[in-house]
Amino acid sequence: MTKPLKLLVLTELFLPTKGGTAVWFAEVYRRLGGKGIHIVTADVPGAADVDATHPNTIHRLNLKRVQWLKPESLGIYWRFLARSLSLVLRNRFTAVHAGRVLPEGLIAWLVARLARIPVVIYAHGEEITTWRQRGKFRAMCFTYHHADKVVANSEFTRDQLLELGVAAERIVIINPGVDIDRFKPDLPCEDLKADIGLAPRQKLILSVGRLSRRKGFDMVIRSLPELIKMGMDVQYVLIGIGEDKAYLANLARGEGVSERVHLLGHVDAEDLPRWYNACDVFAMPNREIDGDTEGFGMVFLEAAACGKASLAGKAGGTGSAVAEGVTGLRVDGQRLDEIVLALKQLLGPAGLVTGMSGYERALSAFSWESVAERTQHAVIAG
């Protein structure tokens, strides 16, 4: 009989916090074990509802930054350290896992060394390309170099780790996954189409993500007039919140397509898979801005699981999420002409990529069960 896993997991990002990383850890560790897995994370609104049904033991901390502290994150480090040490003294953990390199990874390394157990740290890509403050960069490099295992979310992130000097034998690639029971084809969506006034012959482009410039949502808006000139009758739904909301709304007005652009903000959790079903193509032509880039792109997997092809940018690690010419197309996210041509190909009557190959790939390689199995084999058993 297999012994129950005894792991200490430190991650500031965990459900109900929005975002792919929070979903990743909630989904994988619930499949790896039960109460013997202790997760230390942030206390956020709605946490009690998640904790009541999650099979792992969840410890919530106040992880708000304190402005008068220098650095402001010092309190976060202290709270992670104090709770982790307390848990290590009361439990015989076999390893410490950290959701990110800082702050969680550095604390995980220290606790693991004191407890004489291995430490595993997850790498997501954008932290490696953007963290360039001297102290933060040195702390990041030290922590990655001293981890027993580093989980890279894509080949791109692995290459970034290698450039930092992390030993290749310590790096394992584990892509994130998707909930194939929630995101699936043939969900009812006619009411959603009616809500935005989508006519029967109109095409719908969908984007989901934080309203951040590097996501390339502005380039999708810029592409709409060009597609209309080509005779394509399209509308665009954008789901997400962020700093670019006003910019995108003004851009749509300036391009004369505001009646075709629907900035929906947050949508109900049960409606998100239905919006993927409602669209004809998913688009996030991401680009790199000042080192900030897309490490993987879990939204592409959500689209694929719903049987939809994707348009992605070539920057970052999207090549691990979108198989070129099979599950979608990848373009230079700074080239409007490439984006327009790719959308025309994906929306055209020939249907260059149908999306069904992405659906089959999501089922076979990217279900959370598959991700948990790879984690068990490569990080825990290995």
N, C-alpha and C positions, 0 to 999 in steps of 0.2 A: 504494500500500500504506500502511495506517494505521500511524503510528509507535506502538510500545509505550508505554503510559503510564508516566510516571516521577513517582510521588507519594510524599510522606512523610506517613504517617498516624499521629497520636498518639492513643492511646486506652487508658486504664487498664483498660477493660472489653473483654475479648475471650475467645473460647473457650480453654479449657474452663470459664471462669467462667460461672456460671448467670446467666440473665436475658436479657431481650429485646434490650438494647443490645449485649451481647456477641455475640449471634447476628447482629444486624443487620450489624455491621461485618465479621464473618467471611464472611457470605453475599454481601454486595454487592461487596466489594473483590476477592474471588476471581473474580467474574464480570467485573470491570472490567479485569483485567490479570494479569500474572504476576510474575516476580521483580523487575521494575522498580518495583513498588509495595512500599515498605518500611514495615512496621507496627511501631511501638514500643509495647510493652505490658507488662503485669505478668507476672512469673514466678510461676506458680501450679502446684500439683500437677497432673500430667497434661498439662502444656504440651508436653512433648517429643513425645507421640503426635499432638497436633494439628498441630504444626509440621512433622512428618515428611511429612504428606500435603497440607498447605495450599500452594497455588500461589504465594502471595506470600512475600516475604522477611520473616521475623518476627525481631524483636529483643526479647529478654526482659530486664526490669529488676527489681531488688528494689525494690518500691514500698511496702514496709511503713512505716507512720508511726513516728517515733521520739519517744517521750513526753518526753524531756528537751529536745528542740528546741522553740523557740517562734517561729512556730507549728509544730505537729507535722508538718505537711505540707511543711515547708521542704526536707527531703531529697528528697521526690518531685519538687518543682520542679527542684531541682539535677540530679537524675539524668536527667529528661526533657531538660533544657536541654543537658547535656553530651553525651548520646548524639545528640540532634538536630543540634547543631552539627557533631559529628564526621561524621555522615552527609551533611549539606549540603555540607561541604567536599570529600567524595569522590564526590558524585553531582550530576548536573544535573537536579534536580527541577523540575517545572513548577508545582507548588503544594504547600501544606501543608494537610492536613485534620485537624481536631481533633474527637474524639468527644464532648467536653463543653467547656463554657466555662472551667471551672476544674477542675484545674490545666492541662489539656492546651491549652485555647484560648489562654490568656495566653502560654504558652511558644511555641505555634505562631505567634502574632502576631509575637513578637519575632524568632523564627528567620526567618519569611517576610520581614519587613522588612529584616533583614540580608542575606538572599539576593535581595531584590528580586523576589519572586514572590508570587502571591495566596495568601490564607489563607481557608479555609472552615471554619466552626464549626457543629456540630450543636446544636440546642436541643430539650429534651425536655419542658419545661413546668414540672415540679415544682421545678426549681432556681430558676426565676423567682419562683414563688409562696412559696417557703420561705426562701430565703437573705436574711436581713434584718440580719445583723451588719454594722455600718457598713463596715468594711474590705472584707469579702467582697463585699458588695453593690456597692460602688464599683468594685472590680476586675471584677466581672461586667459591669456596665454599660459600663465602658471597653472591655472586650474585645469585647463584642457590637457596640458602636458603631464599632469600628475594623476589623471583619472585612470582607472583600470580599464574601463571601456568608455568610448564615446559613440553615441548613437547619432549618425548623420541621417537627416530626413531625405536626402537626395544625393545623386552623384556630384552635383554642383557643390553641396555643402561638404562632402568628403574632400573634394579637391581644395576647397578653402582651408580645411583643417590641415591638409598635407602642406599647404603653403605656410601655415603657421609653425610647421615643424612637428606636428603630432605624429607619432609613429603609426605607420599604416596598419600594423597588426593589432593596434588598439581600437581601430575604427571599424564599426559595423554599420552598414546601410539598412535602415528599416524605414520604409515609406509609411506615411500615415494612411488611414483607411477611411471607410465610409459605412454608414449604417444602411445595409442593403434591405433591411426590413422597413425602414422609413423612407428612404429614397429609392423609388422604383417606378417603372413605366405604368401607363394606363390608369393614373389617378384622375378623378374627376376634376376638371378645371374650367369648364365652360362659364361658370359664374365669375371667375377671375377675369376672363377675357371680356365678359360683359361689363365688368366694373370699370374697365379702362376704355370701353367703346371700341374694342377690336373688331373690325369687320371680318366676315368669313374669308375673304381673299387676302387680307393683310398678313404680313409676316411680323413675328415678334422676336426681338432680340432681348435677351435677359443678361443682366450683370448682378452679382451678389458680392458684397465685400465692403470694407471700410472705405469711406469716401476720401481716399488719399490719392495725391497726384500720380504716384508711381503705378497705380492700378490701371491707368490708361482709360478710365471712363470718359474723360474729356475727348479722347480721340474717337471713341465710338460716337459721341454726339457730333463731332466734326464730320464724321463719315456719312451721317444721315442725308444731308443735302446732295452729296455725290450719288448715293444710292437712289435717291428719288429721281435725279436727272437721268439715271439709267433705266427708269421705268419701274423701279421696285417700290412698292407701297409698304412701308415699314413703320412700326412703332417700337419704342424702347422703354423697358422697365428696369429701374435700378433700385435694388434693395440694399440698404445699409445706412449707417450714419457716419459722420466724420467732419473734419475741418473744411472739406471742399464743397459742402452743400450749396452755399450761396454762389460760389464760383461756377459750379455746374449749371445751376438754374439760370444765371446770367448768360452763360455761354449758349445755352439752348435758345434763349430769347434772341441773342445776337445772331445766331445761325438761322433764325426763323423757323425753328422746329419745336418750340416749347409745347405746342399742343400734341406732339408725338412723343415727348419725353416725360416719363412718370417717375418722380423721385418718391418712393414709398416709405423711406426710412425703415424702421423695424416692421416686420410682419409677424403674425402669429406663427408659432413653431409648426403647427399642423398645416399651415398654408405654404410654407417654403417649398416642400417637395412638389406641391401642386403648381407652383409658379414655374419650376423647372419643366414640368409636364406641359405647361401652357405655351412655352416658348418654342421657336423653331431652331434657334441656335443660342448657345451661351457664349458670352464674350468678355474677356478680361485681357486686353492686349498690353500687358504690363511692360514697364520699362525701368531702367535703373536711373535713379536720381541721387547724386552725391553719395554713391555707395549703397543707398537703400534699394533693396531689390526683393523679389519674391523667392523665398527659399524652396517652395514646393507648389502649393496651390491646391488645398483640399477641395475648394469649390469646383474644380474641374472633375474631381471624382464624383461629387454629388450630381453634377450634370450627366456624367457618363452613366451612373447608376440609374438615372431616369431615362436613359436611351437617347441622350442629346449630344451632338457633336459640339466641340468647343473651339473658340479662337483664343489663342494665348500669345503672349509676347515671348521672344527668345531669351530675354534676360533672366538670370537666376536659374532656378532648378525646375522650371515648368516642363522640361523635357522628360522628367520622371513621371509627371502626371498626365501629360498629353502625348500620345504616340503620333508623331507626324504622319499625316496622310491616312491614318488608321482610325484614331479616335478624335481627330481634329487637325487644325493647322496652327503653326507657329510662325509669327512674323516679327519684323523689327517694330517694336512698339512706338518708335519715334517717326515711322514712315507712314503718313496718312494714305499714300497710294497703295502700299502693301495691305493695310487694314481694309480699305475699300474693296480691293480685288478679292481678298480672302472671304469677306462677308458675302460678296456677290457669288462666289463659288459655293459657299456653304448654304446660302439661301436660294440658289437657283433651282430650276425644275429638275436638273439632273441629280442634285443632292450628292455632291462630291464625296461627302462623308455622311453616312446615315446616322451614326451614333450607336448602332447596335453592336459594333465591335467594342466600343467603349463599355457598353452594358455587360457584355460577356467578360471583358477584362476586369471590370469592377467585381463581378461575382467570384471570379477565380483567384484574383490576386490581391484585392484591396478590401475585402470584407474585414470587419474588426476581428472576427475569429481568426482569419489568416494572419493579421498583424500580431495578434496575441501569441499565436503559435511561433511566429518568427522571433518574437521577443523572448519567449520561453526558451527556444533553442539556442539563439545567438548570444543572449545577454545573461540569462539566468542559469540554464543548464550548462552553457559553454563557459 
